[in-house]
Amino acid sequence: MSHLIETPAPARPKRPFFLRRGPMETIATVLIGLGFLMLFQPFLLVLYTYSLVTLLAGTVMFIIVSKFPE
């Protein structure tokens, strides 16, 4: 009879946007792509200069965010 009793699932804590993995992985991936595009554009030296910083920021962000819970 005890298998018929339904126990409620534990409530998942509501996390703010910046602590959820899905949206933050998307932002990190966009940063990596933006850094890649900045690296290969031939027109503006400023974009080329900051491309490595953008790539590294996106990569580090992706590594950190991939450890967040769903």
A tleap script that builds the chain and sets N, CA, C and O, in Angstrom:
source leaprc.protein.ff14SB
mol = sequence {
  NMET SER HIE LEU ILE GLU THR PRO ALA PRO
  ALA ARG PRO LYS ARG PRO PHE PHE LEU ARG
  ARG GLY PRO MET GLU THR ILE ALA THR VAL
  LEU ILE GLY LEU GLY PHE LEU MET LEU PHE
  GLN PRO PHE LEU LEU VAL LEU TYR THR TYR
  SER LEU VAL THR LEU LEU ALA GLY THR VAL
  MET PHE ILE ILE VAL SER LYS PHE PRO CGLU
}
set mol.1.N position { 0.810 -1.190 0.000 }
set mol.1.CA position { 0.000 0.000 0.000 }
set mol.1.C position { 0.859 1.263 0.000 }
set mol.1.O position { 0.435 2.305 -0.499 }
set mol.2.N position { 2.067 1.170 0.559 }
set mol.2.CA position { 2.894 2.358 0.657 }
set mol.2.C position { 3.397 2.816 -0.710 }
set mol.2.O position { 3.745 3.985 -0.872 }
set mol.3.N position { 3.442 1.924 -1.693 }
set mol.3.CA position { 3.896 2.334 -3.016 }
set mol.3.C position { 2.852 3.194 -3.732 }
set mol.3.O position { 3.172 3.842 -4.729 }
set mol.4.N position { 1.636 3.210 -3.251 }
set mol.4.CA position { 0.596 4.038 -3.845 }
set mol.4.C position { 0.610 5.466 -3.298 }
set mol.4.O position { 0.024 6.372 -3.891 }
set mol.5.N position { 1.272 5.654 -2.182 }
set mol.5.CA position { 1.322 6.991 -1.585 }
set mol.5.C position { 2.351 7.812 -2.340 }
set mol.5.O position { 3.518 7.436 -2.449 }
set mol.6.N position { 1.902 8.916 -2.846 }
set mol.6.CA position { 2.809 9.786 -3.592 }
set mol.6.C position { 3.390 10.830 -2.664 }
set mol.6.O position { 2.666 11.581 -2.011 }
set mol.7.N position { 4.682 10.862 -2.619 }
set mol.7.CA position { 5.341 11.902 -1.832 }
set mol.7.C position { 5.707 13.038 -2.781 }
set mol.7.O position { 6.159 12.792 -3.900 }
set mol.8.N position { 5.522 14.244 -2.354 }
set mol.8.CA position { 5.845 15.366 -3.237 }
set mol.8.C position { 7.348 15.448 -3.479 }
set mol.8.O position { 8.158 15.168 -2.595 }
set mol.9.N position { 7.688 15.835 -4.681 }
set mol.9.CA position { 9.100 16.001 -5.018 }
set mol.9.C position { 9.667 17.177 -4.234 }
set mol.9.O position { 8.967 18.160 -3.992 }
set mol.10.N position { 10.919 17.079 -3.842 }
set mol.10.CA position { 11.499 18.209 -3.109 }
set mol.10.C position { 11.521 19.457 -3.992 }
set mol.10.O position { 11.814 19.397 -5.186 }
set mol.11.N position { 11.209 20.558 -3.379 }
set mol.11.CA position { 11.141 21.820 -4.123 }
set mol.11.C position { 12.543 22.222 -4.561 }
set mol.11.O position { 13.474 22.251 -3.756 }
set mol.12.N position { 12.680 22.530 -5.842 }
set mol.12.CA position { 13.958 23.000 -6.356 }
set mol.12.C position { 14.093 24.477 -6.036 }
set mol.12.O position { 13.154 25.246 -6.239 }
set mol.13.N position { 15.228 24.871 -5.549 }
set mol.13.CA position { 15.388 26.289 -5.223 }
set mol.13.C position { 15.391 27.134 -6.492 }
set mol.13.O position { 15.957 26.752 -7.516 }
set mol.14.N position { 14.757 28.269 -6.399 }
set mol.14.CA position { 14.736 29.204 -7.523 }
set mol.14.C position { 16.059 29.944 -7.548 }
set mol.14.O position { 16.414 30.640 -6.597 }
set mol.15.N position { 16.777 29.790 -8.633 }
set mol.15.CA position { 18.068 30.460 -8.769 }
set mol.15.C position { 17.912 31.672 -9.667 }
set mol.15.O position { 17.128 31.656 -10.615 }
set mol.16.N position { 18.657 32.720 -9.367 }
set mol.16.CA position { 18.627 33.872 -10.271 }
set mol.16.C position { 19.219 33.505 -11.629 }
set mol.16.O position { 19.873 32.474 -11.783 }
set mol.17.N position { 18.977 34.357 -12.588 }
set mol.17.CA position { 19.406 34.112 -13.967 }
set mol.17.C position { 20.896 33.831 -14.066 }
set mol.17.O position { 21.306 32.945 -14.815 }
set mol.18.N position { 21.715 34.571 -13.321 }
set mol.18.CA position { 23.153 34.436 -13.471 }
set mol.18.C position { 23.721 33.212 -12.757 }
set mol.18.O position { 24.927 32.975 -12.829 }
set mol.19.N position { 22.895 32.437 -12.077 }
set mol.19.CA position { 23.366 31.215 -11.440 }
set mol.19.C position { 22.801 29.951 -12.081 }
set mol.19.O position { 22.939 28.862 -11.524 }
set mol.20.N position { 22.171 30.083 -13.238 }
set mol.20.CA position { 21.668 28.909 -13.939 }
set mol.20.C position { 22.592 28.577 -15.098 }
set mol.20.O position { 23.122 29.467 -15.763 }
set mol.21.N position { 22.778 27.283 -15.331 }
set mol.21.CA position { 23.767 26.860 -16.311 }
set mol.21.C position { 23.359 27.145 -17.749 }
set mol.21.O position { 24.180 27.648 -18.516 }
set mol.22.N position { 22.155 26.854 -18.137 }
set mol.22.CA position { 21.738 26.974 -19.532 }
set mol.22.C position { 21.947 28.349 -20.142 }
set mol.22.O position { 22.644 28.469 -21.149 }
set mol.23.N position { 21.367 29.385 -19.563 }
set mol.23.CA position { 21.539 30.718 -20.154 }
set mol.23.C position { 22.980 31.211 -20.106 }
set mol.23.O position { 23.433 31.884 -21.032 }
set mol.24.N position { 23.698 30.886 -19.046 }
set mol.24.CA position { 25.067 31.373 -18.931 }
set mol.24.C position { 26.012 30.658 -19.892 }
set mol.24.O position { 26.969 31.258 -20.380 }
set mol.25.N position { 25.748 29.365 -20.171 }
set mol.25.CA position { 26.551 28.670 -21.182 }
set mol.25.C position { 26.330 29.291 -22.555 }
set mol.25.O position { 27.259 29.384 -23.357 }
set mol.26.N position { 25.104 29.713 -22.822 }
set mol.26.CA position { 24.814 30.371 -24.094 }
set mol.26.C position { 25.577 31.683 -24.209 }
set mol.26.O position { 26.136 31.988 -25.263 }
set mol.27.N position { 25.603 32.455 -23.140 }
set mol.27.CA position { 26.325 33.728 -23.158 }
set mol.27.C position { 27.825 33.485 -23.333 }
set mol.27.O position { 28.484 34.207 -24.080 }
set mol.28.N position { 28.365 32.478 -22.654 }
set mol.28.CA position { 29.787 32.158 -22.783 }
set mol.28.C position { 30.122 31.715 -24.205 }
set mol.28.O position { 31.171 32.079 -24.737 }
set mol.29.N position { 29.245 30.938 -24.816 }
set mol.29.CA position { 29.471 30.498 -26.189 }
set mol.29.C position { 29.434 31.677 -27.149 }
set mol.29.O position { 30.228 31.738 -28.087 }
set mol.30.N position { 28.527 32.606 -26.926 }
set mol.30.CA position { 28.463 33.805 -27.769 }
set mol.30.C position { 29.733 34.633 -27.602 }
set mol.30.O position { 30.246 35.172 -28.583 }
set mol.31.N position { 30.243 34.744 -26.388 }
set mol.31.CA position { 31.499 35.466 -26.154 }
set mol.31.C position { 32.667 34.814 -26.903 }
set mol.31.O position { 33.493 35.511 -27.492 }
set mol.32.N position { 32.733 33.495 -26.881 }
set mol.32.CA position { 33.794 32.791 -27.599 }
set mol.32.C position { 33.673 33.044 -29.098 }
set mol.32.O position { 34.670 33.311 -29.770 }
set mol.33.N position { 32.465 32.962 -29.613 }
set mol.33.CA position { 32.252 33.225 -31.040 }
set mol.33.C position { 32.574 34.659 -31.415 }
set mol.33.O position { 33.148 34.913 -32.474 }
set mol.34.N position { 32.211 35.591 -30.558 }
set mol.34.CA position { 32.507 36.999 -30.812 }
set mol.34.C position { 34.016 37.245 -30.817 }
set mol.34.O position { 34.521 37.988 -31.659 }
set mol.35.N position { 34.733 36.626 -29.884 }
set mol.35.CA position { 36.183 36.754 -29.858 }
set mol.35.C position { 36.823 36.163 -31.099 }
set mol.35.O position { 37.797 36.704 -31.621 }
set mol.36.N position { 36.278 35.059 -31.568 }
set mol.36.CA position { 36.781 34.427 -32.795 }
set mol.36.C position { 36.572 35.340 -34.000 }
set mol.36.O position { 37.468 35.498 -34.829 }
set mol.37.N position { 35.391 35.938 -34.093 }
set mol.37.CA position { 35.128 36.858 -35.200 }
set mol.37.C position { 35.996 38.109 -35.109 }
set mol.37.O position { 36.469 38.620 -36.125 }
set mol.38.N position { 36.202 38.595 -33.896 }
set mol.38.CA position { 37.061 39.765 -33.713 }
set mol.38.C position { 38.499 39.454 -34.125 }
set mol.38.O position { 39.200 40.324 -34.643 }
set mol.39.N position { 38.934 38.231 -33.898 }
set mol.39.CA position { 40.297 37.843 -34.227 }
set mol.39.C position { 40.536 37.830 -35.733 }
set mol.39.O position { 41.632 38.158 -36.188 }
set mol.40.N position { 39.537 37.461 -36.498 }
set mol.40.CA position { 39.719 37.290 -37.935 }
set mol.40.C position { 39.175 38.432 -38.784 }
set mol.40.O position { 39.121 38.310 -40.008 }
set mol.41.N position { 38.776 39.523 -38.173 }
set mol.41.CA position { 38.330 40.657 -38.980 }
set mol.41.C position { 39.546 41.514 -39.336 }
set mol.41.O position { 40.422 41.706 -38.493 }
set mol.42.N position { 39.618 42.024 -40.546 }
set mol.42.CA position { 40.834 42.722 -40.980 }
set mol.42.C position { 40.777 44.250 -40.877 }
set mol.42.O position { 41.727 44.913 -41.294 }
set mol.43.N position { 39.703 44.830 -40.341 }
set mol.43.CA position { 39.506 46.266 -40.487 }
set mol.43.C position { 39.925 47.095 -39.284 }
set mol.43.O position { 40.613 48.101 -39.454 }
set mol.44.N position { 39.543 46.718 -38.102 }
set mol.44.CA position { 39.787 47.547 -36.921 }
set mol.44.C position { 40.815 46.893 -36.006 }
set mol.44.O position { 40.642 45.756 -35.567 }
set mol.45.N position { 41.868 47.616 -35.731 }
set mol.45.CA position { 42.919 47.093 -34.866 }
set mol.45.C position { 42.438 46.957 -33.423 }
set mol.45.O position { 42.905 46.078 -32.698 }
set mol.46.N position { 41.518 47.807 -33.002 }
set mol.46.CA position { 41.000 47.738 -31.628 }
set mol.46.C position { 40.281 46.412 -31.399 }
set mol.46.O position { 40.471 45.776 -30.362 }
set mol.47.N position { 39.459 45.991 -32.355 }
set mol.47.CA position { 38.768 44.709 -32.210 }
set mol.47.C position { 39.760 43.553 -32.172 }
set mol.47.O position { 39.613 42.619 -31.384 }
set mol.48.N position { 40.760 43.626 -33.023 }
set mol.48.CA position { 41.784 42.576 -33.041 }
set mol.48.C position { 42.537 42.543 -31.707 }
set mol.48.O position { 42.865 41.469 -31.202 }
set mol.49.N position { 42.807 43.711 -31.148 }
set mol.49.CA position { 43.552 43.794 -29.897 }
set mol.49.C position { 42.799 43.129 -28.748 }
set mol.49.O position { 43.406 42.429 -27.938 }
set mol.50.N position { 41.507 43.334 -28.667 }
set mol.50.CA position { 40.723 42.797 -27.559 }
set mol.50.C position { 40.125 41.420 -27.849 }
set mol.50.O position { 39.372 40.898 -27.026 }
set mol.51.N position { 40.438 40.832 -28.982 }
set mol.51.CA position { 39.867 39.531 -29.315 }
set mol.51.C position { 40.369 38.438 -28.376 }
set mol.51.O position { 39.596 37.570 -27.971 }
set mol.52.N position { 41.653 38.471 -28.026 }
set mol.52.CA position { 42.184 37.445 -27.136 }
set mol.52.C position { 41.554 37.544 -25.745 }
set mol.52.O position { 41.252 36.527 -25.121 }
set mol.53.N position { 41.362 38.760 -25.269 }
set mol.53.CA position { 40.721 38.950 -23.960 }
set mol.53.C position { 39.293 38.410 -23.997 }
set mol.53.O position { 38.846 37.766 -23.048 }
set mol.54.N position { 38.586 38.669 -25.081 }
set mol.54.CA position { 37.208 38.189 -25.219 }
set mol.54.C position { 37.162 36.669 -25.286 }
set mol.54.O position { 36.315 36.039 -24.652 }
set mol.55.N position { 38.079 36.078 -26.058 }
set mol.55.CA position { 38.142 34.614 -26.141 }
set mol.55.C position { 38.436 33.992 -24.780 }
set mol.55.O position { 37.794 33.019 -24.383 }
set mol.56.N position { 39.397 34.551 -24.075 }
set mol.56.CA position { 39.740 34.003 -22.761 }
set mol.56.C position { 38.612 34.175 -21.755 }
set mol.56.O position { 38.343 33.273 -20.962 }
set mol.57.N position { 37.954 35.324 -21.781 }
set mol.57.CA position { 36.833 35.553 -20.864 }
set mol.57.C position { 35.708 34.556 -21.137 }
set mol.57.O position { 35.140 33.992 -20.202 }
set mol.58.N position { 35.386 34.339 -22.398 }
set mol.58.CA position { 34.339 33.377 -22.744 }
set mol.58.C position { 34.708 31.954 -22.353 }
set mol.58.O position { 33.861 31.198 -21.877 }
set mol.59.N position { 35.975 31.587 -22.555 }
set mol.59.CA position { 36.411 30.235 -22.218 }
set mol.59.C position { 36.405 30.004 -20.707 }
set mol.59.O position { 35.926 28.972 -20.238 }
set mol.60.N position { 36.927 30.946 -19.959 }
set mol.60.CA position { 36.930 30.816 -18.500 }
set mol.60.C position { 35.502 30.812 -17.964 }
set mol.60.O position { 35.176 30.047 -17.056 }
set mol.61.N position { 34.655 31.666 -18.527 }
set mol.61.CA position { 33.256 31.704 -18.103 }
set mol.61.C position { 32.573 30.367 -18.387 }
set mol.61.O position { 31.809 29.873 -17.559 }
set mol.62.N position { 32.844 29.784 -19.551 }
set mol.62.CA position { 32.244 28.498 -19.891 }
set mol.62.C position { 32.702 27.404 -18.945 }
set mol.62.O position { 31.900 26.569 -18.529 }
set mol.63.N position { 33.982 27.398 -18.601 }
set mol.63.CA position { 34.506 26.377 -17.676 }
set mol.63.C position { 33.851 26.512 -16.305 }
set mol.63.O position { 33.471 25.512 -15.695 }
set mol.64.N position { 33.719 27.742 -15.820 }
set mol.64.CA position { 33.121 27.955 -14.500 }
set mol.64.C position { 31.628 27.624 -14.515 }
set mol.64.O position { 31.129 26.955 -13.611 }
set mol.65.N position { 30.925 28.091 -15.534 }
set mol.65.CA position { 29.470 27.906 -15.588 }
set mol.65.C position { 29.100 26.445 -15.821 }
set mol.65.O position { 28.032 26.013 -15.389 }
set mol.66.N position { 29.948 25.680 -16.486 }
set mol.66.CA position { 29.618 24.273 -16.729 }
set mol.66.C position { 29.582 23.464 -15.433 }
set mol.66.O position { 29.085 22.337 -15.425 }
set mol.67.N position { 30.096 24.018 -14.350 }
set mol.67.CA position { 30.032 23.341 -13.049 }
set mol.67.C position { 28.757 23.675 -12.281 }
set mol.67.O position { 28.466 23.038 -11.269 }
set mol.68.N position { 27.987 24.670 -12.747 }
set mol.68.CA position { 26.742 25.055 -12.073 }
set mol.68.C position { 25.705 23.944 -12.217 }
set mol.68.O position { 25.732 23.189 -13.188 }
set mol.69.N position { 24.798 23.845 -11.256 }
set mol.69.CA position { 23.714 22.860 -11.401 }
set mol.69.C position { 22.710 23.321 -12.449 }
set mol.69.O position { 22.627 24.506 -12.772 }
set mol.70.N position { 21.957 22.374 -12.968 }
set mol.70.CA position { 20.940 22.700 -13.973 }
set mol.70.C position { 19.971 23.586 -13.347 }
set mol.70.O position { 19.010 24.005 -13.992 }
savepdb mol mol.pdb
quit
